[in-house]
């Protein structure tokens, strides 16, 4: 893994660091399908290298309050602000039961150090390695968190599929000496939490007029949430609530 070189530090929080350019991994993978397997694999190696580091204590680990707040903000932004379809008490209970169950589940996963924003816009191809920027949110969390954000985020939704994702999961698992099938299953649950959080971020930005570009990505994120919901009673109930409020044509 490569990080930007530090050229100067005044000791007061101001630094001059290496400029890695504008050709991030998101742009490279979008433009060059043939290069995707190689660079995604190298990115998985970088994520595994981060996971193996000791926690420097920059931020507190992921906990129930943080995950739960992200889900609540998404509920508010998607249903109340964007769709203008607030949840009735019964449907609010369905969302909250689902959110509580999901958070309990992912907090039971093995923890490792996470970059937290490990996606194509923060990754760069530098010679034969992936360089990583924006470490300010570094913290311990579910071991598949960075893998989820690498594989399924707004810049990959147009071309990512299960076959490509599985190959990267296997590579990451080999580096981490983990069972690939179990890791993939954990990733889908972590990705569900992250995808709903991202739906809220995009919806809020659109409503507040601060991110028109997200109008293109929100339907794909909402569809990702629908596809990730499982067969548990909580998942099924929340899925019904979500389906009942999605406008015709919203996901097309």
C-alpha positions, 0 to 999 in steps of 0.5 A, a space after each residue: 500500500 502506498 500513501 502520499 509523501 509528506 513534504 512539510 508539517 508545521 506541527 499545528 495541523 497544516 501539512 503539504 502532501 504529495 499530489 497523486 493527480 486526478 486519475 483516481 481508481 474510480 475513473 480508471 476502472 470506469 474507462 478500462 474494463 480490462 484493468 478492473 480485475 487487476 486494480 480491484 485485486 490490488 485495492 483488496 490487498 491495500 484494504 487487507 494491509 490497513 486491516 492488519 495495522 494496529 489501531 492508532 486511536 484517531 477515532 473511536 471504534 464503530 459502535 451501536 450508537 454510530 451505526 444506529 444514528 446513520 440508519 435513522 438519518 437515512 430513514 428521515 432523509 429518504 422517507 420524510 424529506 425525499 419521498 415525502 412519505 413519513 412512516 406511520 407508527 407501525 412502519 416506523 417500528 418495522 424500520 427500527 426493529 430492522 435497524 436494531 437487529 442489523 446493528 446487533 448482527 454486524 457488531 458481532 462480526 470480527 473487527 479490524 482497522 478500517 479506512 471507512 471511506 475506502 472507495 475509488 475516489 480515494 484510491 490511486 494507481 501509482 506504478 504497481 501499487 494502490 495509493 490511499 488518501 483521506 485517512 481522517 476517519 480511520 477506526 476499528 470496525 467490522 472486518 468487511 467494511 472497507 471491502 464493502 465500500 470498495 466494491 459497491 459504491 456509487 462509482 461502481 454501481 454501473 458495472 459491478 456484478 457478483 462475479 467480479 465482487 466474489 473474486 475480490 472477496 476471495 483475494 481479500 480473504 486469502 490475505 486475511 487468512 479468512 473463510 471467503 464464504 463467511 467473509 462474503 456473507 458478513 460483507 453483504 450485511 455490512 453493505 446493507 447498513 452502509 447502502 441505506 446510510 448512503 441512500 440517506 446521504 444522497 437523498 438529503 443532498 438532493 433535497 437541500 440542493 447540494 448534490 444534483 449529481 446524486 440523482 443519478 446514483 440514488 436509484 441504484 443505491 435504493 435498488 441495492 438495499 432492496 437486493 441485499 435484504 434477506 429472509 429474516 422477519 425484520 428484513 422482510 418487514 422493512 422490505 415491505 415498508 420500503 416497497 410500499 413507498 417507492 414511487 413507480 419508475 423511481 428505480 428505472 
